[in-house]
Amino acid sequence: MITLLLYVLGIVGVAVVLFVLAALAFGRGEDVPPVAPGTTPTWLPRDEVTGADVQAVRFQQVLRGYKAAEVDWVLDRLAREIDELREQVRDLERTTGRG
């Protein structure tokens, strides 16, 4: 009984190792070509971010998902843009007497 259990665990272990090696070698099957080392596909305009700009954002994928620094940069950029737009709305409401 113990021999059978060890045999099954050995087969499962070999299968896991082969799966990991294949995943690292062949990737996730994306159609997008890999990004050149040292560059990033992450881009947003300097001013006036639009919905299309946000939809076009692409993050570089790393072993465990996306680069956290790139995601943080985009979120900070969008947060600043939202704050600026809200301040402009408040200024316009003050000048027109609606606030």
URRA-V146743 format. One record per residue. N is the residue number from 1. RES is the residue in one small letter. PHI is phi as a letter, one per 40 degrees, with the letter a starting at -180 (999 if undefined). OMEGA is omega in whole degrees, -180 to 180 (NA if undefined). Layout:
BEGIN
n=[N	N]
res=[RES	RES]
phi=[PHI	PHI]
omega=[OMEGA	OMEGA]
END
This chain:
BEGIN
n=[1	2	3	4	5	6	7	8	9	10	11	12	13	14	15	16	17	18	19	20	21	22	23	24	25	26	27	28	29	30	31	32	33	34	35	36	37	38	39	40	41	42	43	44	45	46	47	48	49	50	51	52	53	54	55	56	57	58	59	60	61	62	63	64	65	66	67	68	69	70	71	72	73	74	75	76	77	78	79	80	81	82	83	84	85	86	87	88	89	90	91	92	93	94	95	96	97	98	99]
res=[m	i	t	l	l	l	y	v	l	g	i	v	g	v	a	v	v	l	f	v	l	a	a	l	a	f	g	r	g	e	d	v	p	p	v	a	p	g	t	t	p	t	w	l	p	r	d	e	v	t	g	a	d	v	q	a	v	r	f	q	q	v	l	r	g	y	k	a	a	e	v	d	w	v	l	d	r	l	a	r	e	i	d	e	l	r	e	q	v	r	d	l	e	r	t	t	g	r	g]
phi=[999	c	c	c	c	c	c	c	c	c	c	c	c	c	c	c	c	c	c	c	c	c	c	c	c	b	g	b	g	c	c	c	c	c	c	c	d	g	b	a	c	c	a	a	c	c	b	f	c	b	c	c	c	c	c	c	c	b	b	c	c	b	d	b	h	b	c	d	c	c	c	c	c	c	c	c	c	c	c	c	c	c	c	c	c	c	c	c	c	c	c	c	c	c	c	c	g	c	b]
omega=[179	179	179	179	178	179	180	178	177	179	178	178	178	179	179	180	179	178	180	179	179	179	178	-177	-173	178	-176	179	179	176	-177	178	-180	180	179	180	178	178	180	175	-177	-177	171	178	-178	-179	173	177	179	177	179	177	-179	180	-179	-178	176	179	177	179	176	-173	-176	177	-179	176	-177	-179	179	179	179	-180	-180	-180	176	-180	179	178	178	-180	179	179	178	180	179	177	177	178	179	178	179	179	177	-177	179	177	-179	-175	NA]
END
